[in-house]
Amino acid sequence: MAKDMASVKKYPIPYRSILAEKIEPGQTLIVQGKTFESAERFSINFHKDSADFSGVDIPLHLSIRFDEGKIVLNSLAAGEWGKEERKSIPFKKGAAFDIRIRAHDDRFIIFCDHKEFKEFEYRLPLTYITHMSIDGDLDLANVHWGGKYY
């Protein structure tokens, strides 16, 4: 990230948002910030109907777990978590990060610091996503839905 984090607007944590429009293939969520030196975890979640964990479906749960050295991807459908997909974290505690989640026809592609990191096939329809949340051990500097790439 080019800007000094001290001069960048910070969003409240937990961050909750209702999406103004349905997500379509080709769109990208950009999340930029900086993790705490003492960070253990933070997460980015796409929800159906409500931006909380009150039993609603969660088409994408992206959990950055410094305490395990992994990024975990999963989904919650009808109250049941699916099989976790895990991969080693590509960035460090206390560092600025750029995570991008691009929607495609049948999967999300996740980019970490501008490098393709992991694909996650949809387990629930993309049309289910109405809300998003970001929570955990981070300063959130930017959240943006980008345009189409097709």
Secondary structure, 3 states (H helix, E strand, C coil): CCCCHHHCCCECCCEEEECCCCCCCCCEEEEEEEECCCCCEEEEEEECCCCCCCCCCEEEEEEEECCCCEEEEEEEECCEECCCEEEECCCCCCCEEEEEEEECCCEEEEEECCEEEEEEECCCCHHHCCEEEEEECEEEEEEEEECCCC
